Each structure stands twice: as structure tokens, then as C-alpha cells.
Amino acid sequence: MHKLVVLYSTPADPDHFRDYYVTNHLPLVTNMPGLLAWRYSFEVAATEGEAPYFAVFEADFADAAAMAASRASPQGQRVAADVANYATGGAVVIHYPVQDATG
């Protein structure tokens, strides 16, 4: 499993961000090939002090190659190009292989 995470800083207009993200951006995301699961939250909190991010998005792919192919696809390119329409505070994109473990 490979995870893609997007961390969004506080935008200039939080209401526009929320509305545009749910109404326009997420429908584009759901069309990305190879996407196994996704989730997001606008309720980002820090254990101490203020949270450094406004929103978070997570996507699961089978592996790094599947994620890279999805991001390079026409659908993935549309998703990337759309970020400027709502994320005025900027976004940090990270990805990593997930190591499963049991306790």
C-alpha cells in the first residue's frame, strides 16, 4: 500500500475552500485511476497549540508506481491543476509506503 497525503494551510477564504473542495475538487479526485480509497477532513487539530494545517486529504494506492501513474494520467493532471482554484494558502504533498504492523 502507498499513501498520498495533502496538507492544506489556511486559505484566504475558508468557506470557499470547503465548498469548492467538496463540490468541484473531490469529484475530480474520484476519477483518478488506481485510487483504492480516499478520505479528508476539515477538522484538523494539534495535540498542543494551533494546528499548522486547515485540511488534510489521504489517498491509498496499491504501490508507488500506481500512484505515479495516477498522478501522471489526464485525470491526475486535472486534479493537480485544480488546486489553484481553492488552496490559496498552499498545499504540501507527501507520499510514502505504508508498513502494516500488529500490536
Summary of the structure (lengths in Angstrom):
residues: 103
radius of gyration: 14.1
end to end distance: 18.9
largest distance: 42.2
contacts: 274
relative contact order: 0.32
helix: 36%
strand: 25%
